[in-house]
Amino acid sequence: MRNIIEYTLVSVDGVYAGAAISRFSEYRDDEAYMRDGLDQALACGALLMGRTTYEGFAKIWPRRTDPWADRINAMPKYVFSSTLEKADWNNSTIVRGDVFAEVTKLKQQEGGDLLIYGHGLLAETLFKHHLLDALGLSIFPFVLGQGKQLFRQGETATLRLVATKSFSKGIVKLTYEPQS
């Protein structure tokens, strides 16, 4: 059975989305960090994403010309949306219907693990329904003070730390397994 791995960039104060997240790109010159991200993409068999992530990524990734972009552009991409009309980005498939049932089918297929970038509505849903097997958080050494928080107020979970990595520019990657 395939695992579902979430990989999210987050500030020290827990912000993963919003106007100030462009600061994450200031760290692209950390070669070890970038290699780690590429290695993860190479180890996975497909991407899962919601409509918002798909629309943002489809504007950026096809224009990039680096090994990480080559991998992301080549990977099969499953886009969960009830409103997206078409998915023109290479190897993209729109998935409609019950997210729990459709993701369960994908998990049971042969192939490499399934990767989710970011903690949008799809990742939140998978986390809530115990379909997420690993939560990778790259914590960046700054405080944004505004934006979407990784977890909503009142949300609770127990996580088991399974790996830690640190990088030269102060980024720390923590990998957790959600506990049921």
C-alpha positions as CSV (number, residue, x, y, z in Angstrom):
1,M,0.0,0.0,0.0
2,R,1.2,3.5,-0.9
3,N,1.8,6.0,1.9
4,I,0.6,9.6,1.7
5,I,3.3,12.1,2.7
6,E,2.6,15.8,3.3
7,Y,5.5,18.2,2.8
8,T,4.8,21.7,4.1
9,L,6.9,24.8,4.5
10,V,6.1,26.7,7.7
11,S,7.4,29.7,9.6
12,V,8.4,29.3,13.3
13,D,5.0,30.8,14.2
14,G,3.1,28.2,12.2
15,V,2.2,30.2,9.1
16,Y,2.2,28.2,5.8
17,A,0.1,30.4,3.5
18,G,-0.6,34.1,3.0
19,A,0.9,37.2,1.5
20,A,4.2,37.0,3.3
21,I,5.1,33.4,2.3
22,S,7.3,34.7,-0.5
23,R,10.1,34.7,2.2
24,F,10.4,31.0,1.8
25,S,12.0,31.5,-1.6
26,E,14.9,33.4,0.0
27,Y,16.3,30.0,1.1
28,R,16.5,28.4,-2.4
29,D,20.3,28.7,-2.3
30,D,20.6,26.1,0.5
31,E,21.8,23.3,-1.7
32,A,21.4,20.5,0.9
33,Y,17.8,21.6,1.6
34,M,16.9,21.7,-2.1
35,R,18.5,18.3,-2.7
36,D,16.5,16.9,0.2
37,G,13.3,18.2,-1.5
38,L,14.3,16.8,-4.8
39,D,15.1,13.4,-3.3
40,Q,11.7,13.2,-1.7
41,A,10.0,14.0,-5.0
42,L,12.1,11.4,-6.8
43,A,11.1,8.8,-4.2
44,C,7.4,9.4,-4.6
45,G,5.2,8.2,-7.4
46,A,2.6,10.9,-7.8
47,L,1.3,14.2,-6.4
48,L,-2.0,14.9,-4.8
49,M,-3.4,18.4,-4.8
50,G,-6.5,20.5,-4.5
51,R,-7.7,23.0,-7.0
52,T,-6.0,26.1,-5.4
53,T,-2.6,24.4,-5.2
54,Y,-3.0,23.0,-8.7
55,E,-3.8,26.4,-10.2
56,G,-0.8,28.0,-8.4
57,F,1.6,25.3,-9.2
58,A,0.5,25.0,-12.9
59,K,1.6,28.6,-13.3
60,I,5.0,28.2,-11.7
61,W,6.4,24.6,-12.2
62,P,6.2,24.3,-16.0
63,R,8.3,27.4,-16.4
64,R,11.1,26.2,-14.2
65,T,14.1,24.5,-15.6
66,D,15.8,22.6,-12.8
67,P,15.9,18.9,-11.7
68,W,13.2,19.4,-9.1
69,A,10.9,21.0,-11.7
70,D,11.7,18.3,-14.2
71,R,10.5,15.7,-11.6
72,I,7.4,17.6,-10.6
73,N,6.4,18.3,-14.2
74,A,6.8,14.6,-15.1
75,M,5.0,13.1,-12.1
76,P,1.3,12.0,-12.4
77,K,-0.8,14.6,-10.6
78,Y,-4.2,13.9,-9.1
79,V,-6.3,17.1,-8.6
80,F,-9.2,16.9,-6.3
81,S,-11.8,19.4,-7.3
82,S,-15.5,19.7,-8.0
83,T,-15.2,23.0,-9.8
84,L,-12.0,22.7,-11.9
85,E,-13.0,22.5,-15.6
86,K,-9.7,21.3,-17.1
87,A,-6.2,20.4,-16.1
88,D,-3.8,21.1,-18.9
89,W,-0.5,20.7,-16.9
90,N,1.4,17.6,-17.9
91,N,0.1,14.3,-16.5
92,S,-2.8,15.9,-14.5
93,T,-6.0,14.1,-13.8
94,I,-9.1,15.7,-12.2
95,V,-10.6,13.6,-9.4
96,R,-14.2,14.2,-8.4
97,G,-16.4,12.6,-5.9
98,D,-15.8,11.4,-2.3
99,V,-12.2,12.4,-1.4
100,F,-11.9,9.6,1.2
101,A,-13.0,6.9,-1.2
102,E,-10.9,8.2,-4.1
103,V,-7.7,8.6,-2.0
104,T,-8.2,5.2,-0.5
105,K,-8.3,3.7,-4.1
106,L,-5.1,5.6,-5.0
107,K,-3.3,4.3,-1.8
108,Q,-4.2,0.8,-2.8
109,Q,-2.7,1.0,-6.3
110,E,0.8,-0.1,-7.1
111,G,3.6,2.5,-7.3
112,G,5.5,5.0,-5.2
113,D,4.2,7.0,-2.3
114,L,1.8,9.9,-2.9
115,L,3.1,13.4,-2.1
116,I,1.1,16.5,-1.1
117,Y,2.8,19.9,-1.0
118,G,1.3,22.3,1.5
119,H,-1.5,22.0,4.1
120,G,-4.6,23.1,2.1
121,L,-8.1,21.8,2.3
122,L,-7.1,18.4,0.8
123,A,-4.3,17.8,3.3
124,E,-6.6,18.9,6.1
125,T,-9.2,16.5,5.0
126,L,-6.8,13.6,4.7
127,F,-5.3,14.4,8.1
128,K,-8.7,14.5,9.7
129,H,-9.7,11.2,8.2
130,H,-6.4,9.5,9.2
131,L,-5.3,8.9,5.6
132,L,-2.0,10.9,6.0
133,D,0.9,8.6,6.8
134,A,3.6,11.2,7.3
135,L,3.7,14.9,8.0
136,G,7.0,16.6,6.9
137,L,7.4,20.2,8.2
138,S,10.2,22.3,7.0
139,I,10.4,25.1,9.6
140,F,12.0,28.3,8.4
141,P,13.8,30.6,10.8
142,F,11.5,33.6,10.7
143,V,8.2,34.8,12.2
144,L,5.6,36.0,9.7
145,G,3.0,37.2,12.2
146,Q,0.2,36.8,9.7
147,G,-1.3,34.3,7.3
148,K,-2.9,30.9,7.5
149,Q,-1.9,28.8,10.5
150,L,-0.9,25.2,9.9
151,F,-3.7,23.9,12.2
152,R,-7.0,25.5,13.0
153,Q,-8.1,26.6,16.4
154,G,-9.5,23.6,18.3
155,E,-7.8,21.0,16.1
156,T,-5.9,18.3,18.1
157,A,-3.6,15.5,17.1
158,T,-0.9,13.3,18.5
159,L,2.2,12.9,16.4
160,R,5.3,10.7,16.7
161,L,8.6,12.3,15.6
162,V,10.3,9.9,13.2
163,A,13.1,12.0,11.6
164,T,14.9,15.3,12.0
165,K,17.2,17.1,9.6
166,S,18.8,20.5,9.9
167,F,20.2,22.6,7.1
168,S,22.9,25.4,6.9
169,K,20.5,28.3,6.7
170,G,18.6,27.4,9.9
171,I,15.8,25.4,8.3
172,V,14.8,22.3,10.3
173,K,12.8,19.5,8.8
174,L,10.7,17.4,11.2
175,T,8.9,14.3,10.0
176,Y,6.0,13.0,12.1
177,E,3.7,10.1,11.8
178,P,0.1,10.9,12.9
179,Q,-1.1,8.6,15.7
180,S,-4.7,7.4,15.6
